[in-house]
Amino acid sequence: MHTQHEALQRHRAYALVDTEALIHNYRVLSEGAAVTPHTVSIAVVKADAYGHGVAAAAHALYGAGCRHFAVATLEEALELSHILQDTPPRLILVLGYTPPDTAVCAAHGNITLTAVSRTHAEALSDAARREGVVLKCHVAIDTGMNRIGLPAHNDIEIQAAISDAVHIQTLEGLSVEGMFTHFALSDGDYEDAIHPDGLTLRQYARYQAVYDGLVAKGLRPAFCHICNSAAAIRLPKLYPEVCFDGVRFGISLYGYGVSPAPNHSYTLRPVMSLHTHVVHIHTVLAGETVGYGGRYRAETPRQVATLPIGYADGFRRGFQGASVTIHTEQGDVTAPIIGRICMDQCMVDVTDLPVSVGDRVTLFGESTPNYPAPQTALEALSIRADTIPYEILCQITRRVPRIIKV
């Protein structure tokens, strides 16, 4: 019988996906850290579950009790609907724009769309009436992200947003079942995120004004949601009313995000870890360079190990200089990446380290950050490459197989 380690050795690089960690994060966030008793958790599984693999993530989350999901596109929604066809969830919400001429597919798939503007809602209505179907939708309110939604940045716009939202609810072929907005700065500095004059709470006040205007007309949307991961982690302890009917958990489900309020901590587990193996070791003579462009020059003879992973796998050129963990027979050691990362390979300096060909290498993910969080390997990589963990996770390419951790 082959062990998992032996099976994984056949892959030049691979991502281990720990669904138990995903379930843990969902339960911590839903039951302990953020959500009030009347609020449901919406699992955001867009972009192939942030690069983790939507099929495995959806099944794990559904098994943990999740019944509300959100994605970015109609194509993602249809895929998720197919994955969960034997156990249909209560909500599959497309958070972004859907072309009206393709929207009829949503009605047949029990998928909820987002109306991003009055004219978009009217076009969705026209498409639904032509096909004799009813499209479920949520109305997006733009309170400060300035991306999609009915503008609601001041009193004049708020009144117009109320009027437009009322109009949308009268359109034939549409069943308006929800209303949401998206915070732009809730993941920034903690004090700014909770400050009454900060953008986050101003966005909440703008949304609340639209909500109150609709309630006054007897038209309260059935399902209201405004909190993303950062807001759901930080705000409910101080402002429980921001939870409304649902909160959207995205990056936090996968083990990353922002710290909650001071003196309050809990543990999220990274769901993905990225691995490869040492495939070659050789001596670089003094004065020789390593990699494209000769950016690294050895001042003394160095032992260099080659790893079969590069930027075509999503291990970006900007990670040059970072350290990786090599699991040797004598224990774990760290080694710096030297020279430019190539499309399919990169090199690390293993001088004076007990490294052998075949040793497993962890590039990120085998740590458990506590909140307030220390810097994890993935976070360190994102800082080095001037990006964020979301982008790194989403850009691990499809030629890196996702393997469920056992």
For each residue, the residues with C-beta under 8 A, 3 or more apart:
1:
2: 6 7
3: 6 7
4: 7 8 406
5: 8 9 360
6: 2 3 9 10
7: 2 3 4 10
8: 4 5 11 14 275 360 403
9: 5 6 277 358
10: 6 7
11: 8 14 401 403
12: 276 277 279 308 309
13: 274 275 276 308 309 313 315 400
14: 8 11 274 275 276 400 401 402 403
15: 51 52 272 273 274 275 396 400 401 402 403
16: 272 273 275 365 403 404 405
17: 22 52 53 56 57 271 272 402 403 404 405
18: 21 22 269 270 271 272 273 405
19: 22 23 56 57 59 60 271 404 405
20: 23 24 405
21: 18 24 25 255 269 270 271
22: 17 18 19 25 26 52 57 60 61 253 254 271
23: 19 20 26 27 60 61 63 64
24: 20 21 27 28 269
25: 21 22 28 29 252 253 254 255 268 269 271
26: 22 23 29 30 41 43 61 64 65 66 249 253
27: 23 24 30 31 32 64
28: 24 25 31 32 33 266 267 268
29: 25 26 32 33 34 35 41 232 233 249 252 253 268
30: 26 27 34 35 41 65 66 249
31: 27 28 35
32: 27 28 29 266
33: 28 29 233 260 266
34: 29 30 227 232 233 236 243 247 249
35: 29 30 31 39 40 41 232 236 243 247
36: 39 236 240 243
37:
38: 243 245
39: 35 36 243 244 245 246 247
40: 35 67 68 245 246 247
41: 26 29 30 35 66 68 246 247 249
42: 68 69 70 91 93 225 246 247 248 249
43: 26 57 61 66 68 69 70 249 253
44: 69 70 71 95 248 249 250 253
45: 49 50 54 57 58 61 69 70 71 76 80
46: 49 50 70 71 72 73 76 95 250
47: 50 51 72 76 394
48: 51 52 53 54 394
49: 45 46 52 53 54 56 57 58 254
50: 45 46 47 250 251 253 254 390 393 394
51: 15 47 48 272 314 393 394 395 396
52: 15 17 22 48 49 56 57 254 271 272 393 402
53: 17 48 49 56 57 402
54: 45 48 49 57 58 76 79 80 83
55: 58 59 83
56: 17 19 49 52 53 59 60 402 404
57: 17 19 22 43 45 49 52 53 54 60 61
58: 45 49 54 55 61 62 69 80 83 84
59: 19 55 56 62 63 83 84
60: 19 22 23 56 57 63 64
61: 22 23 26 43 45 57 58 64 66 69 253
62: 58 59 65 66 67 84 87 89
63: 23 59 60
64: 23 26 27 60 61
65: 26 30 62
66: 26 30 41 43 61 62 69 89
67: 40 62 89 90 91
68: 40 41 42 43 89 90 91 93 246
69: 42 43 44 45 58 61 66 80 89 91 92 93
70: 42 43 44 45 46 91 92 93 94 95 248
71: 44 45 46 76 77 80 92 93 94 95
72: 46 47 76 94 95 96
73: 46 76 77 94 96 98
74: 77 78 94 98 99 102 103 105 106 111 113
75: 78 79
76: 45 46 47 54 71 72 73 79 80 94
77: 71 73 74 80 81 92 93 94 106 109 111
78: 74 75 81 82 105 109 111
79: 54 75 76 82 83
80: 45 54 58 69 71 76 77 83 84 92
81: 77 78 84 85 88 92 109 110 111
82: 78 79 85
83: 54 55 58 59 79 80
84: 58 59 62 80 81 87 88 89
85: 81 82 88
86:
87: 62 84
88: 81 84 85 110
89: 62 66 67 68 69 84 92
90: 67 68
91: 42 67 68 69 70 112 223
92: 69 70 71 77 80 81 89 109 110 111 112
93: 42 68 69 70 71 77 111 112 113 114 138 178
94: 70 71 72 73 74 76 77 98 106 111 112 113 114
95: 44 46 70 71 72 114
96: 72 73 114 116 148
97: 114 116 120 148
98: 73 74 94 102 103 106 113 114 124
99: 74 102 103
100: 103 120 123 124 126 127
101: 127
102: 74 98 99 105
103: 74 98 99 100 106 107 113 124 127 128 135
104: 107 108 127 128 131 133 135
105: 74 78 102 108 109 111
106: 74 77 94 98 103 109 111 112 113 135 136
107: 103 104 110 111 128 131 133 134 135 136
108: 104 105 133
109: 77 78 81 92 105 106
110: 81 88 92 107 136
111: 74 77 78 81 92 93 94 105 106 107 136
112: 91 92 93 94 106 136 137 138 177 178
113: 74 93 94 98 103 106 124 135 136 137 138
114: 93 94 95 96 97 98 137 138 139 140 148 180
115: 120 121 124 137 138 139 140 168 174 176
116: 96 97 120 140 148 149
117: 120 121 148 149 150
118: 121 122 150 164 167 168
119: 122 123
120: 97 100 115 116 117 123 124
121: 115 117 118 124 125 137 139 168 171 174
122: 118 119 125 126 171
123: 100 119 120 126 127
124: 98 100 103 113 115 120 121 127 128 135 137 171 173 174
125: 121 122 128 129 135 171 172 173 174
126: 100 122 123 129 130 173
127: 100 101 103 104 123 124 130 131 135 173
128: 103 104 107 124 125 131 133 134 135 172 173 174
129: 125 126 132 172 173
130: 126 127
131: 104 107 127 128
132: 129
133: 104 107 108 128 173
134: 107 128 173 174 175
135: 103 104 106 107 113 124 125 127 128 173 174 175
136: 106 107 110 111 112 113 174 175 177
137: 112 113 114 115 121 124 174 175 176 177 178
138: 93 112 113 114 115 176 177 178 179 180 221 223
139: 114 115 121 149 150 165 168 176 178 179 180 221
140: 114 115 116 148 149 150 179 180 181 182
141: 149 150 152 161 165 179 180 181 206 207 210
142: 145 146 147 148 149 150 151 152 153 181
143: 149 152 153 181 202 203 204 206 207
144: 153 183 184 199 202 203 206
145: 142 148 149 181 182 183 184 203
146: 142 184
147: 142 182
148: 96 97 114 116 117 140 142 145
149: 116 117 139 140 141 142 143 145 152 181
150: 117 118 139 140 141 142 160 161 164 165 210
151: 142 157 160 161
152: 141 142 143 149 157 158 161 181 206 207 209 210
153: 142 143 144 157 206
154: 157 158
155: 158 159
156: 159 160
157: 151 152 153 154 160 161
158: 152 154 155 161 162 206 209 210 213
159: 155 156 162 163 213
160: 150 151 156 157 163 164
161: 141 150 151 152 157 158 164 165 210
162: 158 159 165 166 210 213 214 217
163: 159 160 166 167
164: 118 150 160 161 167 168
165: 139 141 150 161 162 168 169 176 179 210 214 219
166: 162 163 169 170 214 217 219
167: 118 163 164 170 171
168: 115 118 121 139 164 165 171 174 176
169: 165 166 174 176 219
170: 166 167
171: 121 122 124 125 167 168 174
172: 125 128 129
173: 124 125 126 127 128 129 133 134 135
174: 115 121 124 125 128 134 135 136 137 168 169 171
175: 134 135 136 137
176: 115 137 138 139 165 168 169 179 221
177: 112 136 137 138 221 222 223
178: 93 112 137 138 139 221 222 223 224 225 245
179: 138 139 140 141 165 176 210 211 214 221 223 224
180: 114 138 139 140 141 224 225 226
181: 140 141 142 143 145 149 152 203 206 207 226
182: 140 145 147 226 228
183: 144 145 186 199 200 203 226 227 228 230 231
184: 144 145 146 199 200 203
185: 188 192 193 198 199 200
186: 183 193 200 227 228 230 231 234 235
187: 193 228 229 230 257 258
188: 185 192 193
189: 192 193
190: 193 194 234 258 259 261 262
191: 194 195
192: 185 188 189 195 198 200
193: 185 186 187 188 189 190 198 200 230 231 234 235
194: 190 191 198 200 201 234 235 238 261
195: 191 192 198 201
196: 201
197: 201 202
198: 185 192 193 194 195 201 202
199: 144 183 184 185 202 203
200: 183 184 185 186 192 193 194 203 204 231 235
201: 194 195 196 197 198 204 205 239
202: 143 144 197 198 199 205 206
203: 143 144 145 181 183 184 199 200 206 207 226
204: 143 200 201 207 208 226 239 242
205: 201 202 208 209
206: 141 143 144 152 153 158 181 202 203 209 210
207: 141 143 152 181 203 204 210 211 226
208: 204 205 211 212
209: 152 158 205 206 212 213
210: 141 150 152 158 161 162 165 179 206 207 213 214
211: 179 207 208 214 215 220 221 224
212: 208 209 215 216
213: 158 159 162 209 210 216 217
214: 162 165 166 179 210 211 217 219 220 221
215: 211 212 218 219 220
216: 212 213
217: 162 166 213 214
218: 215
219: 165 166 169 214 215
220: 211 214 215 224
221: 138 139 176 177 178 179 211 214 224
222: 177 178 245
223: 91 138 177 178 179 245 246
224: 178 179 180 211 220 221 244 245 246
225: 42 178 180 244 245 246 247 248
226: 180 181 182 183 203 204 207 231 242 244
227: 34 183 186 231 232 235 236 242 243 244 247 248
228: 182 183 186 187 231 232 247 248 250
229: 187 232 233 248 249 250 251 252 253 257 258
230: 183 186 187 193 233 234 252 257 258
231: 183 186 193 200 226 227 228 234 235 242 247
232: 29 34 35 227 228 229 235 236 243 247 248 249 252
233: 29 33 34 229 230 252 257 258 259 260
234: 186 190 193 194 230 231 237 238 258 260 261
235: 186 193 194 200 227 231 232 238 239 242
236: 34 35 36 227 232 239 240 242 243 247
237: 234 240 260 261 264
238: 194 234 235 261
239: 201 204 235 236 242
240: 36 236 237 243
241: 244
242: 204 226 227 231 235 236 239
243: 34 35 36 38 39 227 232 236 240 246 247
244: 39 224 225 226 227 241 247
245: 38 39 40 178 222 223 224 225
246: 39 40 41 42 68 223 224 225 243
247: 34 35 39 40 41 42 225 227 228 231 232 236 243 244
248: 42 44 70 225 227 228 229 232
249: 26 29 30 34 41 42 43 44 229 232 252 253
250: 44 46 50 228 229 253 254 390
251: 50 229 254 256 257 389 390
252: 25 29 229 230 232 233 249 255 256 257 268
253: 22 25 26 29 43 44 50 61 229 249 250 271
254: 22 25 49 50 52 250 251 270 271 272 393
255: 21 25 252 268 269 270 271 272 369
256: 251 252 268 270 369 376 378 379 389 390
257: 187 229 230 233 251 252 268
258: 187 190 229 230 233 234
259: 190 233 265 371 372 373
260: 33 233 234 237 264 265 266 371
261: 190 194 234 237 238 264
262: 190 372
263:
264: 237 260 261
265: 259 260 370 371 372
266: 28 32 33 260 371
267: 28 368 369 370 371
268: 25 28 29 252 255 256 257 369 371
269: 18 21 24 25 255 368
270: 18 21 254 255 256 273 364 365 366 367 368 369 376 378
271: 17 18 19 21 22 25 52 253 254 255
272: 15 16 17 18 51 52 254 255 365 393 396 402
273: 15 16 18 270 362 364 365 366
274: 13 14 15 309 315 362 363 364 365 396 400
275: 8 13 14 15 16 360 361 362 363
276: 12 13 14 307 308 309 360 361 363
277: 9 12 307 308 358 359 360 361
278: 281 305 306 307 326 350 355 356 357 358 359 361
279: 12 306 307 308 357
280: 305 306 357
281: 278 303 304 305 306 350 355 356 357
282: 303 304 306
283: 301 302 303 304
284: 288 290 298 301 302 303 304
285: 288 298 301
286: 298 299 300 301
287: 297 298
288: 284 285 297 298
289: 294 295 296 297 298 339
290: 284 294 296 297 298 304 338 339 347
291: 294 295 296 338 339 340 341 342 347
292: 295 339 340 342
293: 340
294: 289 290 291 297
295: 289 291 292 320 339 340
296: 289 290 291 338 339
297: 287 288 289 290 294
298: 284 285 286 287 288 289 290 301 302
299: 286
300: 286
301: 283 284 285 286 298 351
302: 283 284 298 338 349 351
303: 281 282 283 284 349 350 351 352 353 355
304: 281 282 283 284 290 338 347 348 349 350
305: 278 280 281 326 335 347 348 350 355
306: 278 279 280 281 282 345 346 347
307: 276 277 278 279 324 345 346 347 348 361
308: 12 13 276 277 279 344 345
309: 12 13 274 276 313 315 344 345 346 363 400
310: 313 315 341 342 343 344 345 346
311: 314 315 316 317 341 342 343
312: 343 344 397 399
313: 13 309 310 344 396 397 399 400
314: 51 311 392 395 396 397 400
315: 13 274 309 310 311 319 341 346 363
316: 311 319 341 385 392 395
317: 311 320 340 341
318: 384 385 386 387
319: 315 316 322 337 341 381 384 385
320: 295 317 337 338 339 340 341
321: 336 337 338 384
322: 319 336 337 380 381 384
323: 334 335 336 337
324: 307 334 335 337 348 361 362 363
325: 332 333 334 361 362 366 377
326: 278 305 332 333 334 335 348 350 353 355 359 360 361
327: 332 359 360 361 362
328: 331 332 333 353 354 355 356 359
329: 354 356 359
330: 333 354
331: 328
332: 325 326 327 328
333: 325 326 328 330 350 353 354 355
334: 323 324 325 326
335: 305 323 324 326 348 349 350 353 355
336: 321 322 323 348 349
337: 319 320 321 322 323 324 341 346 347 348
338: 290 291 296 302 304 320 321 347 348 349
339: 289 290 291 292 295 296 320 346 347
340: 291 292 293 295 317 320
341: 291 310 311 315 316 317 319 320 337 346
342: 291 292 310 311 345 346
343: 310 311 312
344: 308 309 310 312 313
345: 306 307 308 309 310 342
346: 306 307 309 310 315 337 339 341 342
347: 290 291 304 305 306 307 337 338 339
348: 304 305 307 324 326 335 336 337 338
349: 302 303 304 335 336 338
350: 278 281 303 304 305 326 333 335 353 355
351: 301 302 303
352: 303
353: 303 326 328 333 335 350
354: 328 329 330 333
355: 278 281 303 305 326 328 333 335 350 359
356: 278 281 328 329 359
357: 278 279 280 281
358: 9 277 278
359: 277 278 326 327 328 329 355 356
360: 5 8 275 276 277 326 327
361: 275 276 277 278 307 324 325 326 327
362: 273 274 275 324 325 327 365 366 377
363: 274 275 276 309 315 324 377
364: 270 273 274 376 377 378 381 392
365: 16 270 272 273 274 362 377 378
366: 270 273 325 362 377
367: 270 376 377
368: 267 269 270
369: 255 256 267 268 270 373 374 376 379
370: 265 267 373 374
371: 259 260 265 266 267 268
372: 259 262 265
373: 259 369 370 376 379
374: 369 370
375: 379 380 383
376: 256 270 364 367 369 373 379 380
377: 325 362 363 364 365 366 367 380 381
378: 256 270 364 365 381 382 389 392 393
379: 256 369 373 375 376 382 383 389
380: 322 375 376 377 383 384
381: 319 322 364 377 378 384 385 392
382: 378 379 385 387 388 389 391 392
383: 375 379 380 386
384: 318 319 321 322 380 381
385: 316 318 319 381 382 392
386: 318 383
387: 318 382 391 392
388: 382 391 392
389: 251 256 378 379 382 392 393
390: 50 250 251 256 393 394
391: 382 387 388 394 395
392: 314 316 364 378 381 382 385 387 388 389 395 396
393: 50 51 52 254 272 378 389 390 396
394: 47 48 50 51 390 391
395: 51 314 316 391 392
396: 15 51 272 274 313 314 392 393 400
397: 312 313 314 400
398:
399: 312 313
400: 13 14 15 274 309 313 314 396 397
401: 11 14 15
402: 14 15 17 52 53 56 272
403: 8 11 14 15 16 17
404: 16 17 19 56
405: 16 17 18 19 20
406: 4
